[in-house]
Amino acid sequence: MSRIGKKPVPVPSGVTISIDAQSVAVKGPKGELSRLLPAEVSVSKDGEQVIVTRQDDSRTARARHGLSRTLIANMVEGVSKGFEKRLEIKGVGYRAAVKGKTLTMSLGYSHPVEFEPPPGIDFKVESNTNVIVTGIDKELVGTVAAKIRDARPPEPYKGKGVRYLGEMVRRKAGKAGK
């Protein structure tokens, strides 16, 4: 039995879950999310908890048991609290700003790098160098943050670029360090 999969998902007050065969819809104060779950698992609601069980003990059913439970738990957390990823920009002259909803960054290129947020994602900038990506869908927040980081990943010699807050970048000595 999957250790994660057998844990029930607690549903906080203010969050409603509707289950229709393999489709799960979660509605809360921050918004609404829905997802189609694999056929190898079944979902049931038991009071203030959601329980995920697998149909059989096949390899794919065992693999998707914990995954499905975690996806539902992330949906519940997203509509009740939301998710955020923090990025920091390091480098001389590197900075970010939000114009309307668009994130505009100066990253040492000859042109500014602009990101248009997908629906459900918001950008905030603190002190020109800290970017906060917020939303209710954990997968989408992580994907958008990764795309922003890919605009100028941190380089190993001086550490300049866009990195996650607290990310450690392995530094190289350069040509003088033998």
C-alpha positions as CSV (number, residue, x, y, z in Angstrom):
1,M,0.0,0.0,0.0
2,S,1.2,3.5,-0.8
3,R,2.1,5.4,2.3
4,I,1.0,8.7,0.8
5,G,-1.9,7.2,-1.1
6,K,-3.6,5.7,1.9
7,K,-3.7,9.1,3.8
8,P,-7.0,10.8,3.6
9,V,-7.0,14.4,2.2
10,P,-8.6,16.8,4.8
11,V,-11.0,19.3,3.4
12,P,-10.9,22.7,5.2
13,S,-14.1,24.7,5.8
14,G,-15.0,26.9,2.8
15,V,-13.8,24.3,0.3
16,T,-16.3,22.1,-1.6
17,I,-15.4,19.0,-3.6
18,S,-17.5,17.4,-6.2
19,I,-16.6,14.0,-7.6
20,D,-18.0,12.7,-10.9
21,A,-16.5,9.3,-11.8
22,Q,-12.9,10.2,-12.6
23,S,-13.3,14.0,-12.6
24,V,-12.7,15.9,-9.4
25,A,-13.6,19.6,-9.0
26,V,-12.5,21.7,-6.0
27,K,-14.0,25.1,-5.3
28,G,-12.7,27.5,-2.6
29,P,-12.3,31.1,-1.7
30,K,-9.4,31.6,-4.1
31,G,-10.9,30.0,-7.1
32,E,-11.9,26.7,-8.7
33,L,-9.8,23.8,-10.1
34,S,-10.7,20.5,-11.8
35,R,-8.8,17.5,-12.9
36,L,-9.4,14.2,-14.6
37,L,-7.8,11.4,-12.6
38,P,-6.4,8.1,-14.0
39,A,-8.8,5.1,-14.4
40,E,-6.6,3.0,-12.0
41,V,-7.8,4.9,-8.9
42,S,-11.2,5.8,-7.5
43,V,-12.1,8.8,-5.3
44,S,-14.7,9.0,-2.6
45,K,-15.8,11.6,-0.1
46,D,-16.2,10.6,3.5
47,G,-17.4,13.6,5.6
48,E,-14.7,16.2,5.7
49,Q,-12.1,13.9,4.0
50,V,-11.4,12.6,0.5
51,I,-10.1,9.0,0.2
52,V,-8.3,7.7,-2.8
53,T,-8.2,3.9,-3.4
54,R,-6.7,1.9,-6.2
55,Q,-8.7,-0.6,-8.3
56,D,-6.1,-3.4,-8.2
57,D,-2.5,-4.0,-7.4
58,S,-1.1,-3.6,-10.9
59,R,2.2,-1.6,-11.3
60,T,0.4,1.4,-12.9
61,A,-2.3,1.5,-10.2
62,R,0.3,1.4,-7.5
63,A,2.3,4.2,-9.2
64,R,-0.8,6.4,-9.6
65,H,-2.3,5.9,-6.2
66,G,0.0,8.3,-4.3
67,L,0.1,10.7,-7.3
68,S,-3.6,11.1,-7.4
69,R,-3.9,11.7,-3.7
70,T,-1.1,14.4,-3.9
71,L,-2.8,16.1,-6.9
72,I,-6.1,16.3,-5.0
73,A,-4.3,17.6,-1.9
74,N,-2.5,20.3,-4.0
75,M,-5.9,21.3,-5.5
76,V,-7.4,21.7,-2.0
77,E,-4.4,23.7,-0.7
78,G,-4.4,25.9,-3.9
79,V,-8.0,27.0,-3.6
80,S,-7.7,27.6,0.1
81,K,-4.3,29.2,0.5
82,G,-2.7,29.4,-2.9
83,F,0.9,28.8,-4.0
84,E,3.9,31.1,-4.6
85,K,7.4,30.8,-6.0
86,R,10.1,33.4,-5.2
87,L,12.9,34.2,-7.6
88,E,15.8,36.6,-7.1
89,I,17.8,38.4,-9.8
90,K,21.5,38.9,-9.3
91,G,23.8,41.0,-11.5
92,V,24.7,44.6,-12.1
93,G,21.9,46.4,-13.9
94,Y,19.6,43.3,-13.7
95,R,16.1,44.3,-12.6
96,A,12.4,43.5,-12.9
97,A,9.2,45.5,-13.0
98,V,5.5,44.8,-13.5
99,K,3.7,46.9,-16.1
100,G,0.0,46.1,-16.0
101,K,0.1,42.4,-15.7
102,T,3.3,41.9,-17.8
103,L,6.6,41.1,-16.1
104,T,9.4,43.1,-17.8
105,M,13.0,42.2,-16.9
106,S,16.4,43.7,-17.9
107,L,18.8,40.8,-17.9
108,G,21.8,42.1,-19.8
109,Y,20.4,41.4,-23.2
110,S,20.0,44.2,-25.9
111,H,16.3,44.0,-25.3
112,P,14.0,43.7,-22.3
113,V,12.6,40.2,-21.6
114,E,8.8,40.3,-21.2
115,F,6.5,37.6,-19.7
116,E,2.7,37.7,-20.2
117,P,1.1,35.7,-17.3
118,P,-1.2,32.8,-18.2
119,P,-4.7,33.0,-16.7
120,G,-4.6,32.4,-12.9
121,I,-1.0,33.6,-12.4
122,D,0.0,37.0,-10.9
123,F,3.5,38.6,-10.7
124,K,4.7,40.9,-7.9
125,V,8.1,42.5,-7.7
126,E,9.8,43.6,-4.5
127,S,12.8,45.9,-4.5
128,N,13.5,45.5,-8.3
129,T,15.3,42.2,-7.8
130,N,12.8,39.8,-6.1
131,V,10.0,38.3,-8.3
132,I,7.0,36.5,-6.7
133,V,4.9,34.2,-8.9
134,T,1.5,33.4,-7.3
135,G,-1.5,31.3,-8.3
136,I,-3.8,28.5,-7.2
137,D,-2.4,25.8,-9.5
138,K,0.9,24.4,-8.1
139,E,1.9,22.9,-11.4
140,L,1.3,26.1,-13.4
141,V,3.1,28.3,-10.8
142,G,6.2,26.0,-11.0
143,T,6.2,26.0,-14.8
144,V,5.9,29.8,-15.1
145,A,8.7,30.3,-12.5
146,A,10.9,27.8,-14.4
147,K,10.3,29.7,-17.6
148,I,11.3,33.0,-16.0
149,R,14.5,31.4,-14.6
150,D,15.3,30.0,-18.1
151,A,15.4,33.6,-19.4
152,R,18.9,33.9,-17.8
153,P,19.9,31.0,-15.6
154,P,22.6,31.6,-13.0
155,E,26.1,31.3,-14.5
156,P,28.8,29.5,-12.5
157,Y,31.6,32.1,-12.6
158,K,30.0,35.2,-11.1
159,G,26.6,33.8,-10.2
160,K,24.7,36.4,-12.3
161,G,21.2,35.5,-13.5
162,V,17.7,34.6,-12.2
163,R,17.6,31.9,-9.5
164,Y,15.0,30.6,-7.0
165,L,15.2,32.2,-3.6
166,G,17.7,30.2,-1.5
167,E,19.0,28.3,-4.5
168,M,22.7,27.5,-4.2
169,V,24.7,27.9,-7.4
170,R,28.0,25.9,-7.7
171,R,30.7,28.4,-8.4
172,K,33.8,27.7,-10.6
173,A,37.2,29.3,-10.0
174,G,37.7,30.7,-13.5
175,K,41.0,30.7,-15.4
176,A,43.1,32.2,-12.6
177,G,42.2,29.4,-10.1
178,K,44.4,26.3,-10.9
